[in-house]
């Protein structure tokens, strides 16, 4: 069976991002973990192709973090987090409007400064009856 297609209402997370913060009094820096959990930005989906009535996600579709990253008290971020994630790899063979279609488990990036292991993945959170990927022998 294939993987479920990603669409509006789906996204990335929950995962933990790491950002460098600096103490505004001492100047000392340290890492801070921040949660990332977000849904696809509707403006980055393919609105003219729908699955279960929802626009389809493709390569480079963006995710807005629902939990804005905030530094600890008396600290500020060295580099302000974007709070945006993005699909970085998708189906090779299935395309919509010339773009690769995203599916459950596809790798993503978030605004973390430190690479995550394993990499964040597309989370298909809502029911869907369209899948792409491997089909078992003899399947229709």
HELIX and SHEET records of a PDB file:
HELIX    1   1 UNK A   42  UNK A   44  5                                   3    
SHEET    1   A 2 UNK A   3  UNK A   4  0                                        
SHEET    2   A 2 UNK A 131  UNK A 132 -1                                        
SHEET    1   B 6 UNK A  75  UNK A  77  0                                        
SHEET    2   B 6 UNK A  11  UNK A  23 -1                                        
SHEET    3   B 6 UNK A  29  UNK A  40 -1                                        
SHEET    4   B 6 UNK A  62  UNK A  65 -1                                        
SHEET    5   B 6 UNK A  84  UNK A  87 -1                                        
SHEET    6   B 6 UNK A 108  UNK A 109 -1                                        
SHEET    1   C 3 UNK A  75  UNK A  77  0                                        
SHEET    2   C 3 UNK A  11  UNK A  23 -1                                        
SHEET    3   C 3 UNK A 122  UNK A 123 -1                                        
SHEET    1   D 2 UNK A  46  UNK A  51  0                                        
SHEET    2   D 2 UNK A  54  UNK A  56 -1                                        
SHEET    1   E 2 UNK A  95  UNK A  96  0                                        
SHEET    2   E 2 UNK A  99  UNK A 100 -1                                        
END                                                                             
